Amino acid sequence: MRLVIQLLLWAVIAFLAWLTFDAVYRPIQFNKVKEQRYPKVIEHLKDIRAAELAHKEIVGDFEGDFDKLVQFIDTAEFAITQRRDTTVLDEEYKATYGVDEYIEKVLIDTLDFVSVKDSLYKGDRDRYTNMINVPTEGTDAKIELEAGSIQKGDNKIPVFEAKVAKSVVLFDQDKQMINMENQAQSVEEVNGRYISVGSMDEIKTTGNWPQTYGDQ
């Protein structure tokens, strides 16, 4: 009987030791996977943002259709310009008062053009055609992309948002750990359920990741 009790005690001790080990080991392994995957996703989001900002600069708005965004990158060009100050005769003032009057003006000269794909992606087509894909091995999920406008006073301001759920990036990880990750609230963490850049509700083009992952 004493032997049976000893065996039971050893079994309980072993079980408690395993629980303690698992409580420490699971978060460590989860964080390792997260720290490997999040930076890759964020690089894709940064590439999407760069394309959207180029589209806004050249076309005047953001693009919510990824295929059209890729077409734009393939064909669009940035203008290389130079600003210079000059003074010109105010013809209307002279005609009215008969006196020479000069006004200052800023002239913008177009010097050259450079393709968007070379400027942003060094001509690497695979990089920008694949930036919509979630870069996690074992999944063919896509980053969600949306564009539109919001009303501010009398003006419609273009906005865009690209996002992917953490549960998609961490699809093969412990569900309890993912739920805890979704509830993260810290300046050192990606807060909320999504890793995202831009917003459809406010005027911003920054990402929701902390500085530890690079520029927002």
Secondary structure in CASP SS format (residue, H / E / C, confidence):
PFRMAT SS
TARGET T0000
AUTHOR 0000-0000-0000
METHOD secondary structure of the structure
MODEL  1
M C 1.00
R H 1.00
L H 1.00
V H 1.00
I H 1.00
Q H 1.00
L H 1.00
L H 1.00
L H 1.00
W H 1.00
A H 1.00
V H 1.00
I H 1.00
A H 1.00
F H 1.00
L H 1.00
A H 1.00
W H 1.00
L H 1.00
T H 1.00
F H 1.00
D H 1.00
A H 1.00
V H 1.00
Y H 1.00
R H 1.00
P H 1.00
I H 1.00
Q H 1.00
F H 1.00
N H 1.00
K H 1.00
V H 1.00
K H 1.00
E H 1.00
Q H 1.00
R H 1.00
Y H 1.00
P H 1.00
K H 1.00
V H 1.00
I H 1.00
E H 1.00
H H 1.00
L H 1.00
K H 1.00
D H 1.00
I H 1.00
R H 1.00
A H 1.00
A H 1.00
E H 1.00
L H 1.00
A H 1.00
H H 1.00
K H 1.00
E H 1.00
I H 1.00
V H 1.00
G C 1.00
D C 1.00
F C 1.00
E C 1.00
G C 1.00
D C 1.00
F H 1.00
D H 1.00
K H 1.00
L H 1.00
V H 1.00
Q H 1.00
F H 1.00
I H 1.00
D H 1.00
T H 1.00
A C 1.00
E E 1.00
F E 1.00
A E 1.00
I E 1.00
T E 1.00
Q E 1.00
R E 1.00
R E 1.00
D E 1.00
T E 1.00
T E 1.00
V E 1.00
L E 1.00
D C 1.00
E H 1.00
E H 1.00
Y H 1.00
K H 1.00
A H 1.00
T H 1.00
Y H 1.00
G C 1.00
V C 1.00
D C 1.00
E C 1.00
Y E 1.00
I E 1.00
E E 1.00
K E 1.00
V E 1.00
L E 1.00
I E 1.00
D E 1.00
T E 1.00
L E 1.00
D E 1.00
F E 1.00
V E 1.00
S E 1.00
V H 1.00
K H 1.00
D H 1.00
S H 1.00
L H 1.00
Y H 1.00
K C 1.00
G C 1.00
D C 1.00
R H 1.00
D H 1.00
R H 1.00
Y H 1.00
T H 1.00
N C 1.00
M C 1.00
I C 1.00
N E 1.00
V C 1.00
P C 1.00
T C 1.00
E C 1.00
G C 1.00
T C 1.00
D C 1.00
A C 1.00
K E 1.00
I C 1.00
E E 1.00
L E 1.00
E E 1.00
A E 1.00
G E 1.00
S E 1.00
I E 1.00
Q E 1.00
K E 1.00
G C 1.00
D C 1.00
N E 1.00
K E 1.00
I E 1.00
P E 1.00
V E 1.00
F E 1.00
E E 1.00
A E 1.00
K E 1.00
V E 1.00
A E 1.00
K H 1.00
S H 1.00
V H 1.00
V H 1.00
L C 1.00
F C 1.00
D C 1.00
Q C 1.00
D C 1.00
K H 1.00
Q H 1.00
M H 1.00
I H 1.00
N H 1.00
M H 1.00
E H 1.00
N H 1.00
Q C 1.00
A C 1.00
Q C 1.00
S C 1.00
V C 1.00
E C 1.00
E C 1.00
V C 1.00
N C 1.00
G C 1.00
R C 1.00
Y E 1.00
I E 1.00
S E 1.00
V E 1.00
G E 1.00
S C 1.00
M C 1.00
D C 1.00
E C 1.00
I C 1.00
K C 1.00
T C 1.00
T C 1.00
G E 1.00
N C 1.00
W C 1.00
P C 1.00
Q H 1.00
T H 1.00
Y H 1.00
G C 1.00
D C 1.00
Q C 1.00
END
